[in-house]
Amino acid sequence: MLGAMKADLRTTYLGLGLASPLVASSSPLTGDVDSLRVLEDAGVAAVVLPSVFEEEVGEEPAGPLELPPAYAELLAGAKSALRIPVIASLNGTTSGGWLRLAELLQQAGADALELNVYAVETDPYTSGAAVEERTLRIVHRIKSTVRIPVAVKVSPFYTAFAHVADRLVDARADGIVLFNRFLQPDIDLELLTVAPHLKLSSSDEIRLTLRWIAILRGRIPVSLAATGGVHDVEDVVKLIAVGADAVMLASALLERGPAVVGELTAELGAWLDAHGYASVAALRGAVSSAGVTDPAAFERAQYIAALEAGV
Ligand SMILES: Cc1cc2nc3c(=O)[nH]c(=O)nc-3n(C[C@H](O)[C@H](O)[C@H](O)COP(=O)(O)O)c2cc1C
């Protein structure tokens, strides 16, 4: 029972005080004010709106830039209907004039921004270093125009992700959201065409995020949010234990409905109580690699041990 819970679930994400670490990540469920109200009533501690895409306004919009009207309406509606923080999301890949949308989102009342730099790099002449520079330029540019906090939602496909994370901090990102889930199109064998394929996640997918939050926690001074594969209380507990400040939900909400938030909140409290943790803060980082002097050697040792054990 929620009333019996003793543990303090509060967390701070991007400098925002949240009642718990459970956040609704960008999805169609956060794209409508009625649905946002339901999510708040169900207990989510913050919401991330669906993204405004660069493609909606163009890389270099001519003349004065305006927010797409439907997005302006959603953000205004969300801000007046909800008490919890509302995080707007920008989704694009260039550092062009479209980034002025960030200021408009701030003016429209967004409490923070999430920048999603989803891109599949197909140009054989573009190096990994160039891709990283482009992302850093975007972050730098946004941070020089807004005062609200900015989180960057990235993919795991970097050769040296710890370095990328460190440079995002240098570019003044306030948080990192790990990880973007790439749409992996399939082939329709009857039509012999590419079939967009959006598959909801499963708990197996948290492992990569677990690893990277564990590695980054204590090494970089920004908020870390986990997205991808959070379905059960075990997922939530593990992600906090490695150091997540916020744990985001999309597939679980789409699959099981907003009530899943109330269940997870109650189960998180019960888990903390049963295991003697007074708060989420006390659990956070309990299994991060902050105390490991050489995380790369630790990873090698784990790898060798797993192969030797045959699991
Ligand atoms: C139908 C759908 C729409 C989504 N739209 C967005 C979006 O507009 N912007 C974004 O950054 N992420 C978007 N996402 C990604 C989710 O926010 C989340 O990162 C991803 O689904 C992994 O989390 P999950 O395992 O909890 O689903 C979308 C996901 C789904 C399933």
The ligand as an SDF file (V2000), in Angstrom:
LIG
                    3D

 31 33  0  0  0  0  0  0  0  0999 V2000
    5.3980    5.3540  -30.6910 C   0  0  0  0  0  0  0  0  0  0  0  0
    6.6470    6.0090  -30.1570 C   0  0  0  0  0  0  0  0  0  0  0  0
    6.9130    7.3520  -30.4570 C   0  0  0  0  0  0  0  0  0  0  0  0
    8.0780    7.9570  -29.9950 C   0  0  0  0  0  0  0  0  0  0  0  0
    8.3300    9.2790  -30.2790 N   0  0  0  0  0  0  0  0  0  0  0  0
    9.4630    9.8690  -29.8290 C   0  0  0  0  0  0  0  0  0  0  0  0
    9.7510   11.2380  -30.1020 C   0  0  0  0  0  0  0  0  0  0  0  0
    8.9770   11.9700  -30.7280 O   0  0  0  0  0  0  0  0  0  0  0  0
   10.9270   11.7420  -29.6430 N   0  0  0  0  0  0  0  0  0  0  0  0
   11.8160   11.0060  -28.9250 C   0  0  0  0  0  0  0  0  0  0  0  0
   12.8640   11.5150  -28.5150 O   0  0  0  0  0  0  0  0  0  0  0  0
   11.5620    9.7130  -28.6370 N   0  0  0  0  0  0  0  0  0  0  0  0
   10.4210    9.1440  -29.0660 C   0  0  0  0  0  0  0  0  0  0  0  0
   10.1780    7.8090  -28.7790 N   0  0  0  0  0  0  0  0  0  0  0  0
   11.1840    7.0420  -28.0070 C   0  0  0  0  0  0  0  0  0  0  0  0
   10.7840    6.9240  -26.5350 C   0  0  0  0  0  0  0  0  0  0  0  0
   10.7620    8.1840  -25.9040 O   0  0  0  0  0  0  0  0  0  0  0  0
   11.7680    6.0140  -25.7880 C   0  0  0  0  0  0  0  0  0  0  0  0
   13.0430    6.6140  -25.7250 O   0  0  0  0  0  0  0  0  0  0  0  0
   11.9050    4.6290  -26.4280 C   0  0  0  0  0  0  0  0  0  0  0  0
   10.6450    4.1170  -26.8000 O   0  0  0  0  0  0  0  0  0  0  0  0
   12.5780    3.6490  -25.4690 C   0  0  0  0  0  0  0  0  0  0  0  0
   11.8980    3.5540  -24.2600 O   0  0  0  0  0  0  0  0  0  0  0  0
   10.8440    2.3750  -23.9140 P   0  0  0  0  0  0  0  0  0  0  0  0
   11.6030    1.1170  -23.9150 O   0  0  0  0  0  0  0  0  0  0  0  0
   10.2930    2.7480  -22.5700 O   0  0  0  0  0  0  0  0  0  0  0  0
    9.7910    2.3970  -24.9800 O   0  0  0  0  0  0  0  0  0  0  0  0
    8.9970    7.2060  -29.2200 C   0  0  0  0  0  0  0  0  0  0  0  0
    8.7090    5.8680  -28.9010 C   0  0  0  0  0  0  0  0  0  0  0  0
    7.5460    5.2690  -29.3560 C   0  0  0  0  0  0  0  0  0  0  0  0
    7.2780    3.8300  -28.9830 C   0  0  0  0  0  0  0  0  0  0  0  0
  1  2  1  0
  2  3  1  0
  2 30  2  0
  3  4  2  0
  4  5  1  0
  4 28  1  0
  5  6  2  0
  6  7  1  0
  6 13  1  0
  7  8  2  0
  7  9  1  0
  9 10  1  0
 10 11  2  0
 10 12  1  0
 12 13  2  0
 13 14  1  0
 14 15  1  0
 14 28  1  0
 15 16  1  0
 16 17  1  0
 16 18  1  0
 18 19  1  0
 18 20  1  0
 20 21  1  0
 20 22  1  0
 22 23  1  0
 23 24  1  0
 24 25  2  0
 24 26  1  0
 24 27  1  0
 28 29  2  0
 29 30  1  0
 30 31  1  0
M  END
$$$$
